[in-house]
């Protein structure tokens, strides 16, 4: 079974930093693109950052560009999200995601971690 386990969330003051980790199992990790999403109360889940399996290309939501960095360590089956200069509007539950496309399927199977709470408050 595919499992994604996030860690590293918590309470931080505005301007502070956190590093989230997501440990994956049940997949050949290096073959998959990985993403971080977040969801604040009353809002849709939104894509925060993604990283390609090969080549290291990354993409970020405009709201986090220059502040967040996504990275991966394929030897540890882990993807990270370094969050700097945190703002109150970054408060959300953060989810690790991987999409798997079985042969012949028209849509992916979406796998999610349990989520980790990030609260930015003074």
C-alpha positions in Angstrom: 0.0 0.0 0.0 1.1 3.5 -0.7 1.7 5.5 2.4 2.7 9.1 2.9 3.5 10.4 6.3 4.1 14.1 7.0 5.9 15.6 9.9 7.4 18.9 11.0 4.3 21.1 11.4 3.7 23.2 14.4 3.2 26.7 15.8 5.5 29.4 14.6 5.7 33.2 14.8 5.3 35.4 11.7 8.7 35.6 9.9 9.7 32.2 11.3 10.6 29.0 9.5 9.5 25.4 9.4 10.7 22.4 7.4 8.1 19.8 6.6 9.0 16.2 5.7 7.0 13.5 3.8 8.2 9.9 3.9 6.8 7.7 1.2 6.5 4.0 1.0 4.8 1.5 -1.4 6.1 3.2 -4.5 9.3 3.4 -6.4 9.8 6.9 -5.1 12.3 8.1 -7.7 9.8 7.5 -10.5 7.2 9.9 -9.3 6.6 13.6 -9.2 5.8 14.8 -5.7 3.7 17.7 -4.5 2.7 19.7 -1.4 -0.8 21.0 -1.0 -2.5 23.0 1.8 -6.0 23.6 2.9 -7.1 26.4 5.2 -10.5 26.4 6.9 -13.3 27.2 4.5 -11.0 27.2 1.5 -10.2 24.7 -1.3 -7.2 22.6 -1.2 -4.5 24.4 -3.2 -1.2 23.3 -4.8 1.8 24.8 -3.0 4.8 23.3 -4.7 5.8 20.3 -6.9 9.0 18.7 -7.9 9.7 16.5 -10.9 11.1 13.0 -10.4 14.0 13.5 -12.7 15.9 16.7 -13.4 15.0 18.6 -10.2 12.5 21.0 -11.9 10.2 22.7 -9.4 7.0 24.7 -9.5 5.5 27.0 -6.9 2.3 28.8 -6.2 2.7 32.6 -6.6 1.9 33.1 -3.0 4.9 31.2 -1.8 7.6 32.0 -4.4 10.8 33.1 -2.9 9.8 31.9 0.5 9.3 28.1 0.2 11.6 25.5 -1.3 10.7 22.0 -2.3 13.3 19.3 -2.5 13.7 15.6 -2.4 16.1 12.9 -1.3 15.4 9.8 -3.4 17.8 7.7 -1.3 15.5 8.4 1.7 12.2 8.3 -0.2 11.5 11.7 1.3 10.3 15.1 0.0 10.7 18.3 2.0 9.2 21.7 2.1 11.3 24.4 3.6 9.1 27.3 4.6 10.8 30.7 5.4 9.3 34.1 6.2 6.1 32.6 7.2 2.9 34.7 7.2 -0.4 34.2 9.1 -2.0 33.4 5.7 0.2 30.4 5.4 -1.8 28.8 8.3 -3.3 25.6 6.9 -3.1 21.8 7.0 -0.3 20.8 4.7 -0.6 17.5 2.7 1.9 15.5 0.8 0.6 14.1 -2.5 1.6 11.7 -5.2 -0.4 10.8 -8.3 -0.3 7.3 -9.8 -1.5 6.6 -13.3 -2.4 2.9 -13.7 -2.2 1.6 -17.3 -5.4 2.3 -19.2 -6.9 4.6 -16.5 -8.2 8.0 -17.6 -7.5 9.6 -14.2 -4.9 9.1 -11.5 -5.1 7.5 -8.1 -4.4 10.4 -5.8 -2.5 9.5 -2.6 -2.4 11.8 0.4 -0.7 11.9 3.7 -2.6 12.5 6.9 -1.7 16.2 6.9 0.3 18.3 9.3 -1.0 21.5 10.9 1.0 24.7 10.3 -0.1 27.7 12.4 1.6 31.1 12.0 0.6 33.4 14.8 2.1 35.8 17.3 
